[in-house]
Structure formats: structure tokens, C-alpha cells
Amino acid sequence: MKVLASAALLLLLVAAVATAEKVSYDGYKVLRLSRGAENVEMSWARAAIGALDLDIWSDSHHGIDVLVGPEHLQEFRTQLRAQGVPATVYIDDVQGLMDEEMKKIRERPQSKTGEIDHTTYRDFEQLQREIDDLERNYPDLVSSNVVGTTVEGRDLRVVTVSSNGGNTLPTVWIDCGMHAREWVSQATCMYILDTLTSQYGSDEGITSLLDSYDFQILPVANPDGYSYSWTDDRLWRKNRVQSGICYGVDPNRNFDNHFGGPGTSTNPCSQIFCGPAAFSEAESKAVRDPTTALGDRLAGFFTIHSYSQYWMTPYGFEYVYPVDFDEMMRVSEIGVDALTAMYGTKFVYGSIADVIYLASGGSTDWAYDSTGVTYPFAIELRDQGRYGFVLPEDQILPTAQEAFAGIVAAVNAFQ
């Protein structure tokens, strides 16, 4: 009887999982906690956010953007007023924003085979088909390599774009989508791949660029998390590795550089859980292994995130600057100027710790200290919080275009 009861319970659990509804954010709002005219100290606010286990979307000189559910909203706002912390509702209806996003995706006509539609978001499977098409359409330029497999069995696939076989030129690394919910990041990598391939031989700037540099691009650096953000929880950030009752490691806290330091957590339920050990995760290894294998050929390292409109250099683990900081800032200024010149989008540039917050175990710090690359950058794309992670589709293309313009200008400024 115990065996039958256990089997019945197992079947119920399986059925519950199979029929589980997508996570709802009805009643959720994003508040911006501002430092105000008198630069209100935010340490209390961060402690209150931690006590209520709220999700910080952004933490910068603008203030803190935090997702607050209806069960905590009144209490949290009362506490903020009592402490004199100004708060503004930045997104009033988070679920409504996501519903509108998905409605537009479903209504979008399917693109023709071999064409990439940069005006809509696409799921993991569609992005893989697009990579297949690029390899098929540009066999002399494009090849891909599986550099790892996730816990759920998805490929971590690096795409090489090379005009000379991919074995001799200095190489620029770009990864996107380390954090699953930052959908405009993955879309930006696909735009970069499409532009490099379709314009080689016809655009003088792109042709010169690819005759001087190879590109290795990891368009979806967190496949399981990205897929989960489509099927179950639009705002999922981490990978899908299970730790006790909680799921997910933050891949960008899992690198072997001041692992477990400031800006990380050892709590598996935390959004910034660093994992049990440095490079415990397939996703961080998928960045480490190919970049390390490049050796001296690694000329530049770009990791693309959203949001807040920042262009950042090491270090994130502490308020200190690398030896090459002045050179990084020179190139950052050139990149940001080119980016802004396209649509007028304003970006702030500086070190990770100065611009946003302390964050240890990140890929940018690791790349500088472990590979010796002089130009490692972390880019936070649009916007500045009006839509946050749910950036409307009509901003995908301009976001990708301006980011690529900045990257091209930066690479051309390498010494």
C-alpha cells in the first residue's frame, strides 16, 4: 500500500508540474528608490529589501529599482516614508507589460526561412535555427562549436565569424544573455551575427573589421534560464541547477575571481547565488574555456546585459582600478560616443563598482585578470527603467544597432 501511495503521489506531482501555470505578476510594481536631493543613505533600504526577499532590478547612482508584490507593497512604502527614502512607481503594471509583449510576439508573422527578424523576440529554439541558417548561408564565414551542455541538456553554442578560417587573427569575444530575462541582450547578439555576415564584402567598414579580427559570439549564454523565462517565468534570471528546494546559480557570480566576495550570496534562493564553487556551472565554463583557448589572440571581451545604459570596465569586486584603466576608459569613451551618435542614447561609462555596485565573481574581472585581455567590457543596454527587462519590441533594432556601433568603434580603437 505504501508503494502504491507513493506512486500515486508521484503521479500527482508530475501532473502538477505538467499543468503548472506560468508565474503571474498580477499586482506587481517596480518602484525606484531615489537618493533624493540630499543623497539619502540607501543601506537601510537594501536591508529592508533583503528582509522582504524583494527582487532588485537595478542598483546604481539613479537609485534602486525593485520589484514589489501586492502582499508587500503597502508595508514597504510605509517603511520607505518613515525612513525618508523617496520612492516613485516606475512600472505600475508589470504583468500587463509582459502580457502586451507576448501578445505582439504571437501576432507577429513568421519570418521567412533564412531571414532574421530583428523586430521581435524569439525563443531559444528559434535562435538555434537562425544560427543553423547563418552557417548554411555563409559557409565561408560562419562555423559553430558546442562548448558545453546545460543541466537540462541544451547546447552552449559559440559562433565564429571569420574571413580567413578562424585560426590566426586577433579575436573579439561577445556573449549575451548571461541573465535569462534580459531578452534584448540575446537579440543584440543575433543582430551582430547577422550584420557581420550579411554585410561582409559589401560594407567597407564591416569588411575591414572582419579582415582584421575574428569574432567568437555566444548568443545565449544561459539556455536553460532563457527557455524557462519563455515557458514559466518571464523574470527568471539564473540558470536552472537545483540546490535543495531552490533553483538557479547566477552564472555571472560563478567565475574564479574573488569568488563569494561582495555582491554575491551563498543562499541558493538568492538572485545572486554564486554557486557551490567557482566554475561549478556549465554556463561560466562556456565562457572560460573558449576565451582561455584563444591565448594571446583574445583582443577584446564584451559581455552584454540589460538594463541601465552603462558601459563598464573592471573592477567589480572592489573600488580599485586595473593597471590598464586609463586605456580602458579611452576606448570606452570612443565606444560610448559612437553608440550615442546613432540615436542620442546616453550611456555612463566607468568601472563596475563605481557605476553600479560591488559584484564579485564576474566575467569581466575574471577576463582581465586571467586571460590578460586589455579590453574587457560589460555593457548594460537600454533602457533606464521605464520598461526595465520588458523592453518593447520596437526598441530591439535601435538598441542592437547602437550597441554594435559602439562595439565596432571600440574595437577599431584597440591598440
N, C-alpha and C positions, 0 to 999 in steps of 0.2 A: 504493500500500500504506500509506503514511504517513497518507493521508486516511482510509482505511478503519480503520486502527488508532486514529486519533484519535476517529473517530465511535464505534467500539466502546467506547473508554474513556469517552467522554461518556455513552453509554447506561448503562454500568456505574455511573457516578457518579450519574446521575439515578435509577437503580433503587435505589442505596444510600440516597439521600436519601428516596425514596418509602417505603422499608421500614424506615427508621431507627426504632429503638425509643425510647420516652420515657426521658429521663435517669433513671437509677436512683441512689438514695441509700442503697442497702443498706450497712449497717455505719457509716453516718454518725451522729455525735452532736453535740449542741450543748453546749459547755462554757461555764460562766460563770466568768470570771476575776475574782476579787474582790480589792478593795484590802485587805481584811482589817482587823483591829483596829488595825494600825499604819499604815494608809493606804499600802500598798506602791506605790511608783512604777511606773506602767504603761508607761513609754516602751520598756523592753526588750521587754515583751510585744507591743506594737504592731509593733516591728521584726521580731520573730520571726514574727508573723502575716503580715507583708508578705513576708518571705523565703520562707515556705511557700505564699504565694498563697492564704491561707485567706479565707473569706467572713465578714466581721463582720456580725452581725445587729443588734447594738445596742452602743452605746458611751456609757456615762453614769456618773453617780455610783454606780450599783449595781455597776458593773464592765463588763466586755466579754463579750458573748455571741458566741461564734464557732463556726461550723460546721466540723467536723473530720472528714475522711475516714479510713477504716481504714488507709490507707497512711501517714498522718502521726500517727495517734493516739498510739501508744506513744512515739515520738520527742518529740512535742510535750509530752506530760505529763511525761516525764523532764526536759525542759528547764525546764518550769514549776517542778517540785520543786526543781531545782538553784538556781533564781533566787529561791525563796521566794515564788512567786506562788500563792496558794490558787486551786484550780480545783474546781468542782463540776459533775457531769453534770446538766444541766437537762433535756435531751431525750435519752433513751437510744436511741431507735429512730426516726429521722426518717422513713425510708421507711415504716415501719409506721403512723406517724401520718398520712402522706399517703394510704396505701392505705385506711385506715379512713375518711378524709374522702371519697375518691372512691366508696367502696362505699355510703356513706349518700346521696351525691348521685344515684347510679344507681338506688337503691332508692326514692327519693322519688317519689310520684305526681306526674304533671304537673299544674300548676295550670291552672285554667280560664282561657279566653281573657278578657283584661281584668282579671284578678286578678294581683297581685304577691305571690309567696310570700317573705316575709322570714325564713323559717326554713331556707333553703337557699341555696347559692351558685349563680349562673347564669353561663353563658359570655357572650361579647361579643354574639353574635347574639341570644340571648335578651333581653339588656338592651336592645338596639335595638328589638326587638319590643315590649317593655314601654313604651318611650318613644313608639312609634307609638300604642299603646293609650291612653296618657295624653293625647296630642294629640287623638285621636278622641273620647275620653270627656269631655274638658274643653276644648272648643274656645275657650271664652271666657276661659280661664285660661292655657292652655299653648300655646307655639309652640317650634319648634326651628330652629336655624340651623347649617349646616355651616361651620365657621370654618377648616377645613384638612383636608388629606388626608395620611395617613401614607405612608411609603416603600412599604408593601405595599398601598396603595390603600384603606385603611379611613378612614371619615369621623370627624373630630373634631367632635362634635356638642354644641353648647351649648343647653340647655333653659331657656327663660324662663318663669317663673311670674309673672303679673301680673294684678291685678284691674282695671286701667284701660288696658290696651293696651301697656304696657311702654315708654313713651317719656318719662315725666315724673317718676316717683317716685325717691327715693334707692334705690340698688341694692346688694344684698348678693351678692357673688361667692362661690361654693363650687366647688372642684374636688376630685376624688377619683381615686385610682388612678394617680398620677404614677409610682409604682413598682409594677410589674406584679404582683408576688407578694403584695401587701398586700390580699388579696381582701375583707376586711371593710370596707375603705375604699369600694370601688365599691358594695358592698351598702348602705353607710350613705347614700351619695348617693341611691340609689334609694328608700330609706325616706323620706328627707327630701322627695323629689319626691312620693311617694305621699301622705304626710301633709299637705303643703301643699295639695294638690289635693282630696283626699277630705274634708278637714275644713273647708275654707273654706265659710263660710255656716252651719256647724253648731257649730263650736267657737269660742267667743268670742275666745280668745287668738290662734288662727290667723287668724281673720277680721280682727282688729285689726292683726295683723302685716302681712298682705298688703294691707290698706288703707293702710298706712304705707310699705311697702317692696316693691320688685320683687326677685325673685331670679333670678340667672343661674347655672346649675349645669352643670358639665362632669363628668358621672358617670364617664366613662372617659377619663382624660387621657393614657393610653398604650395605645391599642387594640391595636397590634401586639404589644407586650410582654405584655399581658393574654391575648391569644389564644394566644401561644406558651407561656404558663405553664399553659394548659389542655391543649395538644396535645403539647408536647415537654419542657418543663422547669418543673415546679411552682414552682421557686425563682428563676425568671428575674426580674430587677429592671429592666433598662434597656429602651430601645426596640430596634428591630431594624435599625438602619442599619449597614451593613458598613463597617469600616475595616481594610483589609488582610485578615488572617486572622481578625480578631476582629469580633464584632458588638456593637452597642449603645452608645448615649450615655445617660448619666444625665440625663434632662430637668431634674432639679432642681439641676443644676450648670451649666446652659446659659443662665441668664439674665444679662443685661448689668449685673451688679453685682459688682464685684471678681472678674470672670471669671478663672478659672485660679488663684485665690488659695488660701489654706489650706483643707484639707478636700476638695481636688479632685485629679485626676490627669490627666496628658497621655498616659497609656498606654491605648490603645484596648481593651485586655483587662481593664482595671480596672473594678470595680463602680462607681467614682465618676469615670469618664472624662467630662470636661466638654465634649468635642466639639472640632472644629477652630476654632470661633469662637462668640462669643455669639449666641444666637438662630439657630444653624445648623439647629435641629431644628423640625419641624412642631409637635411637642408643646409646646415652650416658646412658640412663636408663637401657638398656640391659646389660651394664657392672656394673653399680651401684647396681642394685637390687640383682643379684645372689652373687656378692662378699660380699656385706653387710650381706646377709643372712648367709654366712659361719661363721661370727663372728671370734672367735679365731682359727678356723680351717684353715683360709686363711694363707698359709705358704709362698707362692710366687706369684708374679704378673708379667706377661710378656705381653707386647703389641708389636706386630711385624709389622714393616713397611718396606718400602724401599724408597730411596736407600742411600748409602754413606759409609756403613760398620762401623757402630757405635754401641756401647753397652753403654747405658746411664742410669743414676740414677737421682732422684730428686736433685736439683730443676730446674724447667724451668722458673718459674715466676720471678726469681731474681738471682743475683750472690751470693747466700748464700748456705750453705751446711746443710743437715739434721743432727740430732744428731747421727744417725747410719751410717754416710757417710763412715767412715773408714771400717766398716764391709761390707757395700755395695761394696766398692772398692776391698776388699779382694776377695769377691765372684765373682765380675766382672772379675778380673784378671784370676781366675781359669776358668771361663766360656770362656773367650776370648782365653786363651791358648789352651783349648780343641778344640775350634772351628778352630783355626788356624792350629792345629796339623793335621787336616784331609786333607786339600788341600793347606795349606800355605796361605790362605786368611788372609790379615792383617786387623784387626779391631782396632779402637781407642776407649778407654773407659774413662768415666768421667761423670760429671753432664750434664744435657741437656743444660743449659745455657752456660757452658764452651765449650762444644763440638760443638754445632750447633748455637743456637740463643735463645733469650728470647721467651718463649711461655707459656702464662698463660692459665688457664682453661683446662689443660691437664690431661689425666687419670692417669699418673704415679705420679704426685704431689698429686692428689686427693687420690689415693690409699694409699699413705704413711700417709698423714695427717688424713684421715677419717676412714680408716679401721684398722690402726695400724700395717699393714704388714711391716716387716723389709726389705723385699727383693722385691721392685718394680723396674722393669727394662723396658726400651724401647729399642728395637733392630731395627736398620736400616740395612737391608740385602744388598746383592750385588746390583749394582756394585759401582764404584766410578765415574760414569758419562759417560763412553763410550757409554752405551745404556740407562742409566737412568731408566725410568719407563717401557721401552720397552725391558726388558731383554730377550735375546733369549731363546727359549725352552730348548736348550741343557745345560743351566745353572740352570734350575729348580731343578733337582735332587741334584746336588752337593751343591747348595745353601741351600736346605732344610736339607740335611744330616749334613752339618757342623753346621747349626743353632741348630738342635736338639742335636748334640753332646755337644755344648756349654751349652744348657739349662740343659741337664742331669747332666753335671759336676757341674754346678752351684747349682742345687737342691741337689745333693749329698754333697755339701759343706755347706748347711744350718746348722745353729746351733740352 
